[in-house]
Amino acid sequence: MLNLKFYLGELSSRADCTLRLQPLSDTVKMGSKQMDVYDSLWQKNEDIAYQTLAVPFLQHMQLGDLQADYYVGFMIQDINYLVKVTDMLKEMSEKVKAPKDISNFMKNRYESYQKYAEATLKQFNLNGVSNIKATPAMEKYLADYKEVMEKEEPIYFAVALLPCARLWLWLANQLKETCCNAYYTWKKDNMYGHPEDHYKALLDKYLTKPEQIEKANNIFRRQMKNEHDFFESSLQE
């Protein structure tokens, strides 16, 4: 089985489920040290991570009895996600010229996604994803990406990318699977990674005002919810 969201930045080696916009203007603190924006976004929205872990698709993966056709459907949607987000990153890498560090972030993310998208399409003997019909959950997810890309400052597109990177790593480490499980490859391939290397300093530098952090939290939470809905829609019981 292919891990379709292997850590794209490391090619050398994704209760109540309603969207709740929680204020972050009161800065989270750890002792006397201010918590990074990167970590506070996760802490404020970790409830959705636990909700995602509980969906039937992942629970049956953990048990090892997930029907293969559901996993195939999941993979097809994820290939579509990968290619479409790569296309958006290409656009961002071309149009964002300044600040230099955000421009470099977009270029680096695009190069990583592009290499992985090309390798994935080649492995499956696909020319593209034009014939893949997105599920409603995936269609909304991609539309929310596009809205951020078109209407918000570039730093918020970085925020929109982060839930996938953080959530998949967390899920892989939470799943109780052994190497005898048919889906252990998904767990193993997603267990390791350091998304903080790409995101933490950038978010702390550009998200300093309460209103900026609030907006970032709203976007982060919406994308976490989109990840949840993608996993949930992959198996309806």
Secondary structure, DSSP 8 states (H G I E B T S, - for coil): ---TT--TT-TT-----S-------S--EETTEE--HHHHHHHHHHHHHHHHHTSHHHHHHHHT---HHHHHHHHHHHHHHHHHHHHHHHHHHHH--SSHHHHHHHHHHHHHHHHHHHHHHHHTT-S-STT----HHHHHHHHHHHHHHHHS-HHHHHHHHHHHHHHHHHHHHH----TTSTTHHHHHHHS---THHHHHHHHHHH--SHHHHHHHHHHHHHHHHHHHHHHHHT---
